[in-house]
């Protein structure tokens, strides 16, 4: 049997399933502020509609009444937020008042999505034959050693399948987190990258689906740490460039050398990530260090808009709908961190999710599973 890929016209599908939209920068139930503390007009309440007397017709301001049960709670929330107004950064203005930061969501996800089932995990042990070798000192020896580590084949790694309880699984992931930080502090960059790849591969397993959201939180925490370590390392190499308003042609020779060194280091990291064979870990690791693209300004295809849109299209190559949905979730979070203005890729991802979800519901395999469960 030969498989033929189905050709899809994403633009035509989007036009066919999309409705006209208009931007809503403010919550529609929040009434406009009262300028200059002017006295409020008396309110006339009828059994059908509650409208201020200043309204000319009942339909001219359908959301202007203050007796709306939803508008009242939103108004109270708005008053509380106004009392704590601080000077926001320009990027923060693109977040709605109802925007919940990721740090506030993690604990509730870990408490909600638990399981009593045994969780399968593939534990990887590095070959210890090379641990007795002396640590390279010269630059040439270090480069040679890193190339040898990257060229390790699957035979150089010992894998063992194990079943763990949720508590043991969480402990295992936390140990990987600590091991990654320890390897980075020991300047073992390749080992840190391999540990990050190993963690990203854990998100391929969906056998215990109800625990997957918690697994996603634990694994992405490690990936965030790895991304911050890479960013801070490159940032330290370009620290002398932090002179506001200094054009590139005005940099000193020393500053220019640091600029080139930082860019070269950044490119090397993305070259390493591009050499990862499997799509899922390659995509997750690149999303983890997406902030480092700011050091490559001027290089082709390194603008945040181009990078995020490319990653959004790469998510279509993930076969498992659950894994794909959570990969898009991570992209939405990382994209919001670097470019909160950009929104179209979010709607593209949502439309793709609806399409794949409907296709799965209509598939014969899903219908057979549904009938089997019903009987």
C-alpha positions as CSV (number, residue, x, y, z in Angstrom):
1,X,0.0,0.0,0.0
2,X,1.4,3.4,-0.9
3,X,0.5,6.6,0.9
4,X,-0.2,9.8,-1.0
5,X,-0.2,13.0,1.0
6,X,-3.3,15.1,0.7
7,X,-2.8,18.5,-0.8
8,X,-4.2,21.4,1.2
9,X,-4.9,25.0,0.3
10,X,-4.6,26.7,3.7
11,X,-5.5,30.1,2.4
12,X,-8.7,28.8,0.7
13,X,-9.7,26.9,3.9
14,X,-9.1,30.0,6.0
15,X,-11.2,32.2,3.8
16,X,-14.0,29.6,3.7
17,X,-14.2,29.2,7.5
18,X,-13.5,32.7,8.6
19,X,-16.0,35.4,9.4
20,X,-15.5,39.2,9.3
21,X,-13.7,40.4,12.4
22,X,-13.0,43.8,13.9
23,X,-10.4,44.6,16.6
24,X,-11.7,45.0,20.2
25,X,-8.9,46.8,22.1
26,X,-11.1,47.2,25.2
27,X,-13.6,44.9,26.9
28,X,-17.1,45.7,25.5
29,X,-18.7,45.7,28.9
30,X,-16.5,48.3,30.5
31,X,-18.3,51.7,30.3
32,X,-16.3,54.8,29.3
33,X,-14.8,56.8,32.1
34,X,-16.5,59.9,33.4
35,X,-14.4,62.9,32.4
36,X,-13.7,65.7,34.9
37,X,-15.7,63.8,37.6
38,X,-18.9,65.1,36.1
39,X,-22.1,64.1,38.0
40,X,-23.7,61.0,36.7
41,X,-27.1,61.4,35.0
42,X,-30.0,59.6,36.7
43,X,-30.7,56.1,35.5
44,X,-34.1,55.0,34.3
45,X,-34.7,51.3,34.9
46,X,-37.3,49.4,32.9
47,X,-38.2,45.7,33.0
48,X,-36.6,45.3,29.6
49,X,-33.6,47.5,29.5
50,X,-31.5,49.7,31.8
51,X,-30.3,52.8,29.9
52,X,-28.9,56.1,31.1
53,X,-31.2,59.1,30.4
54,X,-28.4,60.8,28.4
55,X,-28.9,58.0,25.8
56,X,-30.9,59.3,22.9
57,X,-32.3,55.9,21.8
58,X,-32.3,52.4,23.4
59,X,-30.0,51.1,20.7
60,X,-27.5,53.9,20.5
61,X,-25.6,52.5,23.5
62,X,-26.8,49.0,24.3
63,X,-23.9,48.4,26.7
64,X,-24.1,51.7,28.5
65,X,-26.4,50.5,31.4
66,X,-24.7,49.9,34.7
67,X,-27.1,47.2,35.8
68,X,-25.6,44.6,33.5
69,X,-24.7,41.6,35.8
70,X,-21.5,41.0,33.8
71,X,-20.6,44.7,33.3
72,X,-20.7,45.3,37.1
73,X,-18.0,42.7,37.9
74,X,-15.9,43.9,35.0
75,X,-16.3,47.5,36.1
76,X,-15.2,46.6,39.7
77,X,-12.2,44.8,38.3
78,X,-11.3,47.8,36.1
79,X,-11.5,50.1,39.2
80,X,-9.2,47.9,41.1
81,X,-6.7,47.8,38.3
82,X,-6.9,51.6,37.8
83,X,-6.0,52.1,41.5
84,X,-2.8,50.2,40.9
85,X,-1.7,51.9,37.7
86,X,2.0,51.9,37.0
87,X,4.1,53.1,34.1
88,X,3.9,50.2,31.6
89,X,6.3,49.3,28.9
90,X,5.1,49.9,25.4
91,X,4.9,46.1,24.8
92,X,2.7,45.6,27.8
93,X,-0.1,47.7,26.4
94,X,-1.0,44.8,24.0
95,X,-2.1,42.6,26.9
96,X,-5.8,42.7,27.9
97,X,-6.8,43.3,31.5
98,X,-7.9,39.6,31.6
99,X,-4.5,38.3,30.4
100,X,-3.2,35.7,32.9
101,X,0.6,35.3,33.1
102,X,2.0,31.9,32.7
103,X,3.5,32.0,36.2
104,X,0.0,32.2,37.6
105,X,-1.2,29.2,35.6
106,X,1.5,26.6,36.3
107,X,0.6,25.7,39.9
108,X,-3.1,25.2,39.1
109,X,-2.2,22.9,36.1
110,X,0.1,20.8,38.2
111,X,-2.6,20.4,40.9
112,X,-5.5,19.6,38.4
113,X,-3.9,17.2,36.0
114,X,-2.7,14.2,38.0
115,X,-2.9,10.5,37.5
116,X,-2.7,7.2,39.4
117,X,-1.4,5.3,36.4
118,X,2.1,4.1,35.8
119,X,3.9,6.5,33.4
120,X,6.4,5.0,30.9
121,X,9.7,6.7,30.4
122,X,12.8,5.9,28.4
123,X,15.8,6.5,30.6
124,X,19.0,7.3,28.7
125,X,22.4,6.6,30.0
126,X,25.5,8.2,28.3
127,X,28.4,5.9,27.6
128,X,30.9,6.2,30.4
129,X,33.8,5.0,28.4
130,X,35.0,8.5,27.7
131,X,34.7,9.8,31.2
132,X,38.2,8.7,32.1
133,X,39.8,10.8,29.4
134,X,41.5,13.9,30.5
135,X,39.6,17.2,30.0
136,X,40.8,19.0,26.8
137,X,42.6,22.3,27.5
138,X,43.5,23.9,24.1
139,X,40.9,25.4,21.8
140,X,41.5,22.8,19.1
141,X,41.1,19.9,21.5
142,X,37.8,21.4,22.8
143,X,36.4,21.8,19.3
144,X,37.5,18.2,18.5
145,X,35.9,16.9,21.7
146,X,32.6,18.7,21.0
147,X,32.4,17.4,17.4
148,X,33.0,13.8,18.7
149,X,30.2,14.2,21.2
150,X,27.8,15.5,18.6
151,X,28.7,12.6,16.3
152,X,27.8,10.0,18.8
153,X,25.6,7.3,17.3
154,X,22.7,5.5,18.9
155,X,25.0,2.7,19.9
156,X,26.9,5.0,22.2
157,X,23.7,5.5,24.3
158,X,22.1,2.9,26.6
159,X,18.3,3.2,26.8
160,X,16.1,1.5,29.3
161,X,12.3,1.6,29.4
162,X,10.8,2.0,32.9
163,X,7.4,2.5,34.5
164,X,7.1,5.2,37.2
165,X,4.5,6.6,39.5
166,X,3.6,10.3,39.1
167,X,5.8,11.2,42.1
168,X,8.8,9.3,40.7
169,X,8.3,10.8,37.3
170,X,8.3,14.3,38.7
171,X,11.4,13.5,40.6
172,X,13.1,12.1,37.5
173,X,12.3,15.4,35.5
174,X,13.6,17.5,38.4
175,X,16.8,15.5,38.4
176,X,17.2,16.2,34.7
177,X,16.7,19.9,35.4
178,X,19.4,19.9,38.0
179,X,21.7,17.8,35.8
180,X,21.3,20.3,32.9
181,X,22.2,23.2,35.2
182,X,25.2,21.4,36.6
183,X,26.4,20.5,33.1
184,X,26.1,24.1,32.0
185,X,28.0,25.3,35.1
186,X,30.8,22.8,34.2
187,X,30.9,24.3,30.7
188,X,29.6,21.1,29.2
189,X,27.4,22.8,26.6
190,X,26.9,19.8,24.4
191,X,25.7,17.7,27.3
192,X,23.3,20.5,28.3
193,X,21.9,20.5,24.8
194,X,21.5,16.7,24.8
195,X,19.7,16.9,28.1
196,X,17.3,19.5,26.7
197,X,16.7,17.3,23.7
198,X,16.0,14.4,25.9
199,X,13.5,16.4,27.9
200,X,11.8,17.7,24.7
201,X,11.4,14.1,23.5
202,X,9.3,13.3,26.6
203,X,6.5,15.3,25.1
204,X,6.1,12.8,22.3
205,X,4.6,10.3,24.7
206,X,0.8,10.7,25.1
207,X,-0.1,7.3,26.6
208,X,-1.3,8.9,29.9
209,X,-3.2,11.8,28.3
210,X,-4.7,13.2,31.5
211,X,-1.2,13.8,32.9
212,X,0.1,15.4,29.7
213,X,-0.6,19.0,30.7
214,X,1.4,18.6,33.9
215,X,4.2,17.0,31.9
216,X,4.1,19.9,29.5
217,X,4.6,22.4,32.4
218,X,7.5,20.4,33.9
219,X,9.3,19.9,30.6
220,X,8.9,23.5,29.4
221,X,10.3,24.7,32.7
222,X,13.5,23.0,31.8
223,X,13.5,24.3,28.3
224,X,12.9,27.8,29.6
225,X,16.0,27.4,31.8
226,X,18.1,26.2,28.9
227,X,16.9,29.2,26.8
228,X,17.8,31.6,29.5
229,X,21.2,30.1,29.9
230,X,22.0,30.4,26.2
231,X,20.7,34.0,26.1
232,X,22.7,35.1,29.1
233,X,25.9,33.6,27.7
234,X,25.5,35.5,24.4
235,X,24.4,38.6,26.2
236,X,27.7,38.6,28.3
237,X,29.7,38.5,25.0
238,X,27.9,41.6,23.8
239,X,27.8,43.5,27.0
240,X,30.0,46.4,25.7
241,X,27.4,47.0,23.0
242,X,24.8,48.2,25.4
243,X,25.3,51.9,24.6
244,X,22.0,53.5,23.7
245,X,21.9,55.4,20.4
246,X,25.3,54.2,19.2
247,X,25.1,53.2,15.5
248,X,27.1,50.3,14.3
249,X,29.5,52.4,12.2
250,X,30.4,54.4,15.3
251,X,31.5,51.3,17.3
252,X,35.1,51.0,18.3
253,X,37.2,48.2,17.0
254,X,36.9,46.3,20.3
255,X,33.1,46.7,20.4
256,X,32.9,45.5,16.7
257,X,34.9,42.4,17.6
258,X,32.6,41.6,20.5
259,X,29.6,42.1,18.2
260,X,31.0,39.6,15.7
261,X,31.9,37.2,18.5
262,X,28.4,37.3,20.0
263,X,26.8,36.8,16.6
264,X,29.0,33.9,15.8
265,X,28.2,32.3,19.1
266,X,24.5,32.8,18.4
267,X,24.8,31.3,14.9
268,X,26.6,28.3,16.3
269,X,23.8,27.5,18.7
270,X,21.2,27.7,15.9
271,X,23.4,25.5,13.7
272,X,23.5,22.9,16.4
273,X,19.7,23.0,16.8
274,X,19.2,22.7,13.0
275,X,21.2,19.5,13.1
276,X,18.7,17.8,15.4
277,X,17.1,15.1,13.3
278,X,13.6,14.8,14.9
279,X,11.1,17.5,14.4
280,X,9.6,17.8,17.8
281,X,12.8,18.4,19.9
282,X,14.3,20.6,17.1
283,X,11.2,22.8,17.2
284,X,11.0,22.9,21.0
285,X,14.7,23.8,21.5
286,X,14.5,26.5,18.9
287,X,11.4,28.0,20.5
288,X,13.2,27.9,23.9
289,X,16.0,30.1,22.6
290,X,13.9,32.2,20.3
291,X,14.9,35.4,22.2
292,X,18.5,34.9,21.1
293,X,17.5,35.9,17.6
294,X,17.7,39.5,18.6
295,X,21.5,39.1,18.4
296,X,21.2,38.3,14.7
297,X,19.6,41.5,13.6
298,X,20.4,42.2,10.0
299,X,20.8,38.5,9.0
300,X,18.2,37.2,6.5
301,X,15.1,35.4,7.9
302,X,16.0,36.2,11.5
303,X,13.2,38.8,12.1
304,X,10.9,37.7,14.9
305,X,7.9,37.9,12.6
306,X,9.5,35.6,10.1
307,X,10.8,33.2,12.7
308,X,7.4,32.8,14.5
309,X,5.5,32.3,11.3
310,X,8.0,29.7,10.2
311,X,7.6,27.8,13.5
312,X,3.9,28.0,13.2
313,X,4.0,26.3,9.9
314,X,6.5,23.7,11.2
315,X,3.9,22.7,13.8
316,X,1.8,21.3,11.0
317,X,4.3,18.5,10.6
318,X,3.5,17.1,14.0
319,X,1.3,14.1,13.5
320,X,-0.3,13.7,17.0
321,X,-3.0,16.3,17.4
322,X,-2.5,16.6,21.2
323,X,1.3,17.1,20.8
324,X,0.7,19.6,18.0
325,X,-1.8,21.6,20.1
326,X,0.7,21.9,23.0
327,X,3.6,22.8,20.7
328,X,1.5,25.7,19.5
329,X,0.7,26.6,23.1
330,X,4.4,26.9,23.8
331,X,5.0,28.9,20.6
332,X,2.2,31.3,21.6
333,X,3.8,31.8,25.0
334,X,7.3,32.3,23.7
335,X,6.0,34.5,20.8
336,X,4.1,36.7,23.2
337,X,7.4,37.2,25.2
338,X,9.3,38.5,22.2
339,X,6.6,40.1,20.0
340,X,3.2,40.5,21.7
341,X,2.0,42.7,18.8
342,X,2.0,39.7,16.4
343,X,-1.4,38.0,16.4
344,X,-2.1,36.4,13.0
345,X,-0.1,33.2,13.7
346,X,-2.4,32.6,16.7
347,X,-5.5,32.5,14.5
348,X,-3.7,30.3,11.9
349,X,-2.8,27.9,14.7
350,X,-6.4,27.9,16.0
351,X,-7.8,27.3,12.5
352,X,-5.4,24.4,12.0
353,X,-6.4,22.9,15.4
354,X,-10.1,23.1,14.4
355,X,-9.4,21.5,11.1
356,X,-7.4,18.6,12.6
357,X,-9.9,18.1,15.4
358,X,-12.8,17.8,13.0
359,X,-10.8,15.4,10.8
360,X,-10.1,13.2,13.8
361,X,-13.7,13.2,14.9
362,X,-14.8,12.1,11.4
363,X,-12.1,9.4,11.0
364,X,-13.1,5.8,11.0
365,X,-10.6,4.9,13.7
366,X,-12.1,7.4,16.1
367,X,-15.7,6.2,15.3
368,X,-14.7,2.6,16.0
369,X,-13.1,3.5,19.3
370,X,-16.2,5.5,20.2
371,X,-18.5,2.6,19.4
372,X,-16.3,0.2,21.4
373,X,-16.4,2.5,24.5
374,X,-20.2,2.9,24.2
375,X,-20.8,-0.8,24.1
